[in-house]
């Protein structure tokens, strides 16, 4: 197992968590559903990648390797992914975005849905042992898709920002 690679995934995801937190704090209290959902998604994706990247490192320290390492880690990563997706999709802000006429919200699934498929598919192949000997590569594929998804979500969040007129200093 390439421990350094997994640590780098965690570091990259940590940057996304930091950006998400910074955006959240900077805007104090985002009120637009678009802002709320995208910040929550960036934070959730970043935390998921950190957990999924550090899990195999921690488990391998106990002498667990190969199939005994990747299958349980993939199962935990998939369970956390599903819980995250369900939790995010059940929020009022997510339901509002799903009905949004905004162009960015409409094109988000063009890239987002295939990334979901790559993450779930890669982890599923590991869990069911469909492609023996490639479990680590499949797991890394899922992590890579998660990092790309976080970056894409952050990009879409930034592109969806509108210029609000600055409040007049004199109250006029």
Buried (B, 14 or more C-beta within 10 A) or exposed (E): BEEEEBEBBBEBBBBBBEBBBEBBEEBEEBEBBBBBBBBBBBBBBBBBBBBBBBBBBEBBEEEBEEEEBBBBBBBBBBEBBEEBBEEBEEBEBBEBBEEBEEEBBEEBEEBBEEBBEBBBBBBBBBBEEEEEEBBBEBBBBBBBBBBBBBBBBBBBBEEBEEEEEEEEEEEE
